[in-house]
Amino acid sequence: MKSIEEVSAALFDSATGRNGRDPSVSAQIFFLKNKGKEAGNPWADVQQVENNINLSDIISSANARIIDHKPDTLAHDAPALDIKQINKAKNS
């Protein structure tokens, strides 16, 4: 984008003093932290996180936990609830 190029050039000019003023330390720091990302600059303010995930291992592990899980009572083995008994207990 043209506007980004113009601002980047103005920032560089401010950082180096090409704008007719003394070089700006703040502009230098900002430039090095942000434009330096592209050049692999050690001044760059970059955080890089790398994750390697093997989805096959995750699914296998999850399946093993599901298969090995033996609940005490399954829902279909639970006794049926009698709504009359529940209401009677509430009113007592």
DSSP file (Angstrom, degrees, kcal/mol; ACC not computed):
  #  RESIDUE AA STRUCTURE BP1 BP2  ACC     N-H-->O    O-->H-N    N-H-->O    O-->H-N    TCO  KAPPA ALPHA  PHI   PSI    X-CA   Y-CA   Z-CA
    1    1 A M     >        0   0    0      0, 0.0     4,-2.0     0, 0.0     5,-0.2   0.000 360.0 360.0 360.0 141.5    0.0    0.0    0.0
    2    2 A K  H  >  +     0   0    0      1,-0.2     4,-2.4     2,-0.2     5,-0.2   0.893 360.0  54.0 -64.0 -40.6    1.2    3.4   -0.9
    3    3 A S  H  > S+     0   0    0      1,-0.2     4,-2.5     2,-0.2     5,-0.2   0.895 108.4  49.3 -64.3 -39.5    0.3    4.9    2.5
    4    4 A I  H  > S+     0   0    0      1,-0.2     4,-2.7     2,-0.2    -1,-0.2   0.907 111.1  50.4 -65.3 -41.1    2.3    2.3    4.4
    5    5 A E  H  X S+     0   0    0     -4,-2.0     4,-2.4     2,-0.2    -2,-0.2   0.905 111.3  48.8 -62.5 -41.1    5.3    2.9    2.1
    6    6 A E  H  X S+     0   0    0     -4,-2.4     4,-2.4     2,-0.2    -2,-0.2   0.924 113.8  44.7 -65.7 -44.8    5.1    6.7    2.7
    7    7 A V  H  X S+     0   0    0     -4,-2.5     4,-2.7     2,-0.2    -2,-0.2   0.906 113.0  51.6 -66.8 -40.4    4.8    6.3    6.5
    8    8 A S  H  X S+     0   0    0     -4,-2.7     4,-2.4    -5,-0.2    -2,-0.2   0.915 111.1  47.8 -61.2 -43.0    7.6    3.8    6.5
    9    9 A A  H  X S+     0   0    0     -4,-2.4     4,-2.7     2,-0.2    -2,-0.2   0.904 112.1  49.4 -64.9 -41.2    9.8    6.2    4.5
   10   10 A A  H  X S+     0   0    0     -4,-2.4     4,-2.3     2,-0.2    -2,-0.2   0.896 110.8  50.1 -64.8 -39.6    9.0    9.1    6.8
   11   11 A L  H  X S+     0   0    0     -4,-2.7     4,-2.6     2,-0.2    -2,-0.2   0.921 111.4  48.5 -63.2 -43.6    9.8    6.9    9.8
   12   12 A F  H  X S+     0   0    0     -4,-2.4     4,-2.3     1,-0.2     6,-0.3   0.921 111.0  50.6 -62.0 -43.9   13.2    6.0    8.2
   13   13 A D  H  X>S+     0   0    0     -4,-2.7     4,-1.4     1,-0.2     5,-1.3   0.898 112.3  47.0 -61.5 -40.0   13.9    9.6    7.5
   14   14 A S  H  <5S+     0   0    0     -4,-2.3    10,-2.4     1,-0.2    -1,-0.2   0.892 112.4  50.0 -67.3 -39.9   13.1   10.6   11.1
   15   15 A A  H  <5S+     0   0    0     -4,-2.6    -2,-0.2     8,-0.2    -1,-0.2   0.856 119.5  35.9 -67.5 -35.0   15.2    7.7   12.4
   16   16 A T  H  <5S-     0   0    0     -4,-2.3    -1,-0.2    -5,-0.2    -2,-0.2   0.570 108.8-115.3 -97.3 -10.3   18.3    8.6   10.3
   17   17 A G  T ><5S+     0   0    0     -4,-1.4     3,-1.4     5,-0.3    -3,-0.2   0.585  74.6 131.6  86.9   9.4   17.9   12.4   10.3
   18   18 A R  T 3 < +     0   0    0     -5,-1.3    -4,-0.2    -6,-0.3    -5,-0.1   0.579  59.9  73.2 -71.0  -7.9   17.3   12.6    6.6
   19   19 A N  T 3  S-     0   0    0     -6,-1.1    -1,-0.3     2,-0.2     3,-0.1   0.333 121.6 -99.8 -88.6   8.3   14.3   14.9    7.3
   20   20 A G  S <  S+     0   0    0     -3,-1.4     2,-0.2     1,-0.4    -2,-0.1   0.438  95.3  94.3  90.3  -0.4   16.7   17.8    8.2
   21   21 A R  S    S-     0   0    0      1,-0.1    -1,-0.4    -4,-0.0    -2,-0.2  -0.642  89.3 -75.5-113.6 174.0   16.4   17.2   12.0
   22   22 A D        -     0   0    0     -2,-0.2    -5,-0.3     1,-0.1    -1,-0.1  -0.408  64.8 -89.0 -64.5 146.9   18.5   15.3   14.4
   23   23 A P        -     0   0    0      0, 0.0     2,-0.6     0, 0.0    -8,-0.2  -0.325  42.4-125.6 -58.4 138.9   18.0   11.6   14.2
   24   24 A S     >  -     0   0    0    -10,-2.4     4,-2.1     1,-0.2     5,-0.1  -0.787  12.9-159.3 -93.0 119.2   15.1   10.5   16.5
   25   25 A V  H  > S+     0   0    0     -2,-0.6     4,-2.6     1,-0.2     5,-0.2   0.895  95.2  53.7 -63.3 -39.7   16.1    7.7   19.0
   26   26 A S  H  > S+     0   0    0      1,-0.2     4,-2.6     2,-0.2    -1,-0.2   0.919 109.4  47.8 -61.2 -43.0   12.4    6.8   19.4
   27   27 A A  H  > S+     0   0    0      2,-0.2     4,-2.6     1,-0.2    -1,-0.2   0.874 110.7  52.5 -65.1 -36.9   12.0    6.4   15.6
   28   28 A Q  H  X S+     0   0    0     -4,-2.1     4,-2.8     2,-0.2    -2,-0.2   0.940 111.6  45.3 -63.6 -46.8   15.2    4.3   15.5
   29   29 A I  H  X S+     0   0    0     -4,-2.6     4,-2.5     2,-0.2     5,-0.2   0.941 114.9  47.4 -62.0 -48.1   13.9    2.0   18.2
   30   30 A F  H  X S+     0   0    0     -4,-2.6     4,-1.8     1,-0.2     5,-0.4   0.920 113.4  48.7 -60.0 -44.2   10.5    1.7   16.6
   31   31 A F  H  X>S+     0   0    0     -4,-2.6     4,-2.3     1,-0.2     5,-1.0   0.933 112.7  46.7 -61.7 -47.4   12.0    1.1   13.2
   32   32 A L  H  <5S+     0   0    0     -4,-2.8     4,-0.5     1,-0.2    -1,-0.2   0.885 113.9  47.8 -64.9 -38.6   14.4   -1.6   14.4
   33   33 A K  H  <5S+     0   0    0     -4,-2.5    12,-1.7    -5,-0.2    -1,-0.2   0.815 125.9  26.5 -71.9 -29.7   11.7   -3.4   16.4
   34   34 A N  H ><5S+     0   0    0     -4,-1.8     3,-0.7    -5,-0.2     4,-0.3   0.874 126.7  37.2-104.6 -47.8    9.1   -3.4   13.6
   35   35 A K  T >X5S+     0   0    0     -4,-2.3     3,-1.1    -5,-0.4     4,-0.6   0.776 105.9  70.6 -76.1 -24.7   10.9   -3.3   10.2
   36   36 A G  H 3>XS+     0   0    0     -5,-1.0     5,-2.6    -4,-0.5     4,-0.5   0.682  79.8  77.1 -65.9 -16.9   13.6   -5.5   11.5
   37   37 A K  H X45S+     0   0    0     -3,-0.7     3,-0.7     1,-0.2    -1,-0.2   0.877  92.4  52.3 -59.2 -37.8   11.2   -8.5   11.6
   38   38 A E  H <45S+     0   0    0     -3,-1.1    -1,-0.2    -4,-0.3    -2,-0.2   0.823 112.1  43.6 -70.4 -31.4   11.5   -8.8    7.8
   39   39 A A  H 3<5S-     0   0    0     -4,-0.6    -1,-0.2    -3,-0.3    -2,-0.2   0.364 113.1-109.3 -97.9   4.9   15.3   -8.9    7.8
   40   40 A G  T <<5 +     0   0    0     -3,-0.7    -3,-0.2    -4,-0.5    -2,-0.1   0.787  54.6 178.8  71.9  26.0   15.8  -11.3   10.8
   41   41 A N    > < -     0   0    0     -5,-2.6     3,-1.6     1,-0.1    -1,-0.2  -0.396  33.4-138.3 -64.8 131.5   17.1   -8.4   12.8
   42   42 A P  T 3  S+     0   0    0      0, 0.0    -1,-0.1     0, 0.0    -5,-0.0   0.678 103.1  62.5 -65.9 -15.1   18.0   -9.3   16.4
   43   43 A W  T 3  S+     0   0    0    -11,-0.1    -6,-0.1     2,-0.1    -7,-0.1   0.618  77.5 119.9 -81.3 -12.8   16.4   -6.1   17.5
   44   44 A A    <   -     0   0    0     -3,-1.6     2,-1.4    -8,-0.2   -11,-0.2  -0.235  66.4-134.8 -59.7 137.9   13.1   -7.2   16.2
   45   45 A D        +     0   0    0    -12,-1.7     2,-0.4   -13,-0.1    -1,-0.1  -0.671  53.2 145.4 -93.0  80.0   10.3   -7.4   18.9
   46   46 A V        -     0   0    0     -2,-1.4     2,-0.5     2,-0.0   -12,-0.0  -0.943  37.6-162.9-126.0 138.6    9.0  -10.8   17.7
   47   47 A Q        -     0   0    0     -2,-0.4     2,-0.5     2,-0.0    -2,-0.0  -0.987  13.8-170.1-118.0 123.3    7.5  -13.7   19.6
   48   48 A Q        -     0   0    0     -2,-0.5     2,-0.5     2,-0.0    -2,-0.0  -0.958   4.0-172.8-118.7 126.3    7.5  -16.9   17.7
   49   49 A V        -     0   0    0     -2,-0.5     2,-0.5     2,-0.0    -2,-0.0  -0.965   3.5-168.8-117.8 129.2    5.6  -20.0   18.9
   50   50 A E        -     0   0    0     -2,-0.5     2,-0.4     2,-0.0    -2,-0.0  -0.975   3.9-176.1-123.2 127.7    5.9  -23.2   17.1
   51   51 A N        -     0   0    0     -2,-0.5     2,-0.6     2,-0.0    -2,-0.0  -0.975  10.6-164.6-123.3 134.5    3.7  -26.2   17.8
   52   52 A N        -     0   0    0     -2,-0.4     2,-0.5     2,-0.0    -2,-0.0  -0.969  16.3-179.2-117.3 115.5    3.9  -29.6   16.3
   53   53 A I        -     0   0    0     -2,-0.6     2,-0.9     4,-0.0     3,-0.1  -0.954  20.9-155.1-120.9 130.1    0.8  -31.7   16.9
   54   54 A N     >  -     0   0    0     -2,-0.5     4,-1.8     1,-0.2     3,-0.4  -0.869   8.6-169.7-102.6 101.7    0.2  -35.2   15.7
   55   55 A L  H  > S+     0   0    0     -2,-0.9     4,-2.6     1,-0.2     5,-0.2   0.826  83.3  60.2 -62.8 -33.3   -3.5  -35.5   15.4
   56   56 A S  H  > S+     0   0    0      1,-0.2     4,-2.4     2,-0.2    -1,-0.2   0.915 106.0  47.1 -61.6 -43.3   -3.4  -39.3   15.0
   57   57 A D  H  > S+     0   0    0     -3,-0.4     4,-2.4     2,-0.2    -1,-0.2   0.891 111.7  51.2 -65.2 -39.5   -1.7  -39.7   18.4
   58   58 A I  H  X S+     0   0    0     -4,-1.8     4,-2.3     2,-0.2    -2,-0.2   0.928 112.3  45.4 -64.3 -45.0   -4.2  -37.4   20.0
   59   59 A I  H  X S+     0   0    0     -4,-2.6     4,-2.8     2,-0.2     5,-0.2   0.910 113.0  50.4 -66.0 -42.2   -7.2  -39.3   18.6
   60   60 A S  H  X S+     0   0    0     -4,-2.4     4,-2.2    -5,-0.2    -2,-0.2   0.914 111.7  48.3 -61.5 -42.8   -5.6  -42.7   19.5
   61   61 A S  H  X S+     0   0    0     -4,-2.4     4,-1.9     2,-0.2    -2,-0.2   0.911 112.6  48.1 -64.0 -43.1   -5.0  -41.6   23.0
   62   62 A A  H  X S+     0   0    0     -4,-2.3     4,-2.2     1,-0.2    -2,-0.2   0.919 111.2  50.4 -64.5 -43.5   -8.6  -40.2   23.4
   63   63 A N  H  X S+     0   0    0     -4,-2.8     4,-2.7     1,-0.2     5,-0.2   0.895 108.5  52.7 -61.6 -39.9  -10.0  -43.4   22.0
   64   64 A A  H  X S+     0   0    0     -4,-2.2     4,-2.4     1,-0.2    -1,-0.2   0.899 109.4  49.0 -64.0 -39.9   -8.0  -45.5   24.4
   65   65 A R  H  X S+     0   0    0     -4,-1.9     4,-1.1     2,-0.2    -1,-0.2   0.886 112.7  47.7 -66.8 -37.8   -9.3  -43.5   27.3
   66   66 A I  H  < S+     0   0    0     -4,-2.2     3,-0.3     2,-0.2    -2,-0.2   0.931 114.4  45.4 -67.5 -45.4  -12.9  -43.9   26.1
   67   67 A I  H  < S+     0   0    0     -4,-2.7    -2,-0.2     1,-0.2    -1,-0.2   0.882 114.6  48.1 -66.7 -39.1  -12.5  -47.6   25.6
   68   68 A D  H  < S+     0   0    0     -4,-2.4     2,-0.3    -5,-0.2    -1,-0.2   0.682  87.9 103.6 -76.2 -17.8  -10.8  -48.2   28.9
   69   69 A H     <  -     0   0    0     -4,-1.1    -4,-0.0    -3,-0.3    -3,-0.0  -0.511  47.6-176.3 -72.8 125.2  -13.3  -46.1   30.9
   70   70 A K        -     0   0    0     -2,-0.3    -1,-0.1     3,-0.0    -3,-0.1  -0.843  13.1-154.6-123.0  91.7  -15.7  -48.3   32.8
   71   71 A P        -     0   0    0      0, 0.0     3,-0.2     0, 0.0    -2,-0.0  -0.282  19.9-124.6 -65.9 153.7  -18.3  -46.2   34.6
   72   72 A D  S    S+     0   0    0      1,-0.2     2,-0.4     0, 0.0     0, 0.0   0.915  94.3  14.6 -63.4 -44.6  -20.0  -47.5   37.7
   73   73 A T  S    S-     0   0    0      5,-0.0    -1,-0.2     3,-0.0     2,-0.2  -0.994  72.3-142.9-137.4 128.6  -23.5  -47.1   36.3
   74   74 A L    >>  -     0   0    0     -2,-0.4     3,-1.3    -3,-0.2     4,-0.7  -0.593  27.9-116.4 -85.2 153.3  -24.6  -46.5   32.8
   75   75 A A  G >4 S+     0   0    0      1,-0.3     3,-0.9    -2,-0.2    -1,-0.1   0.870 115.5  53.1 -58.6 -39.0  -27.5  -44.2   32.2
   76   76 A H  G 34 S+     0   0    0      1,-0.2    -1,-0.3    -3,-0.0    -3,-0.0   0.659 107.7  52.7 -75.1 -12.5  -29.7  -47.0   30.7
   77   77 A D  G <4 S+     0   0    0     -3,-1.3    -1,-0.2     2,-0.1    -2,-0.2   0.536  86.1 106.6 -93.4  -9.0  -29.0  -49.2   33.8
   78   78 A A  S << S-     0   0    0     -3,-0.9     3,-0.1    -4,-0.7     2,-0.0  -0.383  82.0-100.0 -71.5 147.6  -30.2  -46.5   36.2
   79   79 A P        -     0   0    0      0, 0.0    -1,-0.1     0, 0.0     2,-0.1  -0.355  42.7-102.4 -66.2 147.9  -33.5  -47.0   37.9
   80   80 A A        -     0   0    0      1,-0.1     2,-0.4    -3,-0.1    -3,-0.0  -0.416  34.6-121.8 -69.2 144.8  -36.4  -45.1   36.4
   81   81 A L        -     0   0    0     -2,-0.1     2,-0.7    -3,-0.1     3,-0.1  -0.716  14.0-143.1 -90.5 138.0  -37.5  -42.0   38.4
   82   82 A D     >  -     0   0    0     -2,-0.4     4,-2.0     1,-0.2     3,-0.5  -0.896   3.9-157.4-102.5 112.5  -41.1  -41.8   39.6
   83   83 A I  H  > S+     0   0    0     -2,-0.7     4,-2.5     1,-0.2     5,-0.2   0.814  92.1  57.7 -61.5 -31.4  -42.3  -38.2   39.3
   84   84 A K  H  > S+     0   0    0      2,-0.2     4,-2.1     1,-0.2    -1,-0.2   0.900 107.1  47.6 -65.6 -40.2  -44.9  -38.8   41.9
   85   85 A Q  H  > S+     0   0    0     -3,-0.5     4,-2.3     2,-0.2    -2,-0.2   0.879 111.5  51.3 -67.7 -37.7  -42.3  -39.8   44.5
   86   86 A I  H  X S+     0   0    0     -4,-2.0     4,-2.0     2,-0.2    -2,-0.2   0.945 112.3  45.1 -64.3 -47.5  -40.2  -36.8   43.6
   87   87 A N  H  X S+     0   0    0     -4,-2.5     4,-2.0     1,-0.2    -2,-0.2   0.877 112.1  52.4 -64.0 -38.0  -43.1  -34.4   44.1
   88   88 A K  H  X S+     0   0    0     -4,-2.1     4,-0.8     1,-0.2    -1,-0.2   0.907 109.6  49.2 -64.2 -41.6  -44.1  -36.1   47.3
   89   89 A A  H  < S+     0   0    0     -4,-2.3     3,-0.4     1,-0.2    -2,-0.2   0.866 109.8  52.0 -66.4 -36.5  -40.5  -35.8   48.6
   90   90 A K  H  < S+     0   0    0     -4,-2.0    -1,-0.2     1,-0.2    -2,-0.2   0.898 110.6  47.3 -65.5 -40.9  -40.5  -32.1   47.7
   91   91 A N  H  <        0   0    0     -4,-2.0    -1,-0.2     1,-0.2    -2,-0.2   0.603 360.0 360.0 -79.4 -11.2  -43.7  -31.4   49.5
   92   92 A S     <        0   0    0     -4,-0.8    -1,-0.2    -3,-0.4    -2,-0.1   0.472 360.0 360.0 -78.7 360.0  -42.6  -33.2   52.7
